[in-house]
Amino acid sequence: MLTKRQHELLAFLVDYQKRNALSPSYEEICVGLNLRSKSAVHGLVNGLEKRGYCKRSPNRARAIEILKTVDHDVEALSISSTDLLSVPFFGSMGSVSSLDFLDHPQGFFRILGEYFPQDSDFRAFEIQGDYLKDWGILSGDKGVFKNTEEAIDGALMLVSADQKLMVRKWVNEGSKVTLKTANKYMIPEVYSKEQIRIYGVLVFVSRIITPSTSP
């Protein structure tokens, strides 16, 4: 039998995964459930895991797999195809790519249209590499970018500079901008704003969590 708090956590996980197609971070759970610390989140997740409601993948961020709900199924996670929005998908992109990467869509990626404004355009591609790992975005994740030419301080932006296309955190520095990754071995790059072209801002990350085949 679940406690009230465990029920709240399970409901939060189901709702979050339905809307975002990946697990929330512990920080997001703290905010969503108004908890004081990540240790409290750890205790609640551990309780759900012991009761067979979820499973965590060790050493991976955003990797809480729901095994059942209070109704002993995962029907709450199912999504009708009529609720999905098709977004142009451009394949895999590493830390940097050539400027013609966005000229050749390879198909479409489908996202839950209910949470995306119909008057906006989007594009998607697969993140390759660990340069965003410390921000919870892993190699193989699908990133959806809202097309825009407007910079958002602190956001992950799709930009080009020095004839290369890249995803970087935008940090305003007066007349200049610093482009950062989450990899401590990659030195932040500083440009004048006139040197940079903006293509979009990251608004959604999708991850397919493969269930373990081990007992």
Buried (B, 14 or more C-beta within 10 A) or exposed (E): EBEEBBBBBBBBBBBBBBBBBBBBBBEBBBEBBEBEEEEBBEEBBEBBBEBEBBBBBEEBBBBBBBBEBBEEEBEBBEBEEEEBBEBBBBBBBEBBBEEEBBEEBEEEBBBBBEEBEEEEEBBBBBBBBBBBBEBBBBBEBBBBBBBBEEBBEEBBBBBBBEEBBBBBBBBEEEEBBBBBBBBEEEEEBEBEBEBBEBBBBBBBBBBEBEEEEEE
